[in-house]
């Protein structure tokens, strides 16, 4: 989000007129410890439900690929491409979930 000219003016005014905060390495920890615990919101539940649904669907695709590979005596270029795509999707889902979990926690 872009800062407006008024925001910049107020920011500079506050910087100029307010005293500097004292150096205290425990300040952030003290403030965070006094904050109320975070409550799970509906958006969090929807997000995790989406991750779960994607994981189940991805698991079904992996299952179908492994079963079809067991019935065939050859591996085609399409099979290799399918493995690569599913691997990339699995890593993407894992990274997306991890980043989302770290951001909320």
C-alpha positions in Angstrom: 0.0 0.0 0.0 1.4 3.4 -1.0 1.9 6.1 1.7 0.1 9.3 1.0 1.7 12.7 1.4 -0.2 13.3 4.6 1.0 10.0 6.0 4.6 11.0 5.3 4.2 14.4 6.9 2.7 12.8 10.0 5.4 10.2 10.2 8.1 12.9 10.0 6.4 15.0 12.6 6.1 12.1 15.0 9.8 11.2 14.4 10.9 14.8 15.1 8.7 15.5 18.2 8.7 12.2 20.1 11.7 11.0 22.1 13.6 7.9 21.1 12.7 4.7 22.8 15.3 3.5 25.4 17.5 0.6 24.4 16.0 -2.5 26.0 16.5 -5.9 24.4 13.7 -7.3 26.5 11.1 -4.7 25.5 9.7 -6.7 22.6 9.5 -9.9 24.6 7.8 -8.1 27.5 5.2 -6.6 25.2 4.5 -9.9 23.3 4.1 -11.8 26.6 1.4 -9.4 27.8 -0.6 -9.6 24.6 -3.7 -11.9 24.6 -3.4 -15.2 22.9 -4.3 -15.3 19.2 -7.7 -16.7 18.4 -8.2 -18.9 15.4 -10.4 -17.1 12.8 -12.7 -18.5 10.2 -10.2 -17.6 7.5 -7.6 -19.8 9.2 -10.0 -22.8 9.3 -10.9 -22.3 5.6 -7.2 -22.0 4.7 -6.3 -25.2 6.5 -9.3 -27.0 5.1 -8.1 -26.0 1.6 -4.6 -27.4 2.4 -6.1 -30.6 3.6 -8.3 -31.0 0.5 -5.3 -30.3 -1.7 -3.3 -32.9 0.1 -6.0 -35.5 -0.2 -6.4 -34.8 -3.9 -2.7 -34.9 -4.4 -2.5 -38.2 -2.5 -5.1 -39.7 -4.8 -3.1 -38.6 -7.9 0.0 -40.2 -6.4 -1.9 -43.4 -5.6 -3.3 -43.6 -9.2 0.2 -43.0 -10.6 1.8 -45.7 -8.5 -1.0 -48.2 -9.3 -0.8 -47.5 -13.0 3.0 -47.8 -12.9 2.7 -51.2 -11.3 0.5 -52.5 -14.1 2.8 -51.4 -16.8 6.1 -52.9 -17.9 7.5 -49.6 -19.4 7.9 -46.1 -18.2 7.0 -43.5 -20.8 8.0 -39.9 -21.1 4.5 -39.0 -20.0 5.0 -41.0 -16.8 8.2 -39.1 -16.1 6.5 -35.8 -16.7 3.6 -36.8 -14.5 6.1 -37.8 -11.7 7.9 -34.4 -12.1 4.6 -32.5 -12.0 3.3 -34.3 -8.9 6.7 -33.9 -7.2 6.6 -30.1 -7.9 3.0 -29.9 -6.7 3.9 -31.8 -3.5 6.8 -29.5 -2.7 4.7 -26.5 -3.5 1.9 -27.6 -1.2 4.4 -28.4 1.6 6.2 -25.0 1.3 2.9 -23.1 1.1 1.6 -24.8 4.2 4.9 -24.3 6.1 5.0 -20.6 5.2 1.4 -20.1 6.1 1.8 -21.9 9.5 5.0 -19.9 10.3 3.3 -16.6 9.4 0.3 -17.3 11.7 2.3 -18.8 14.5 
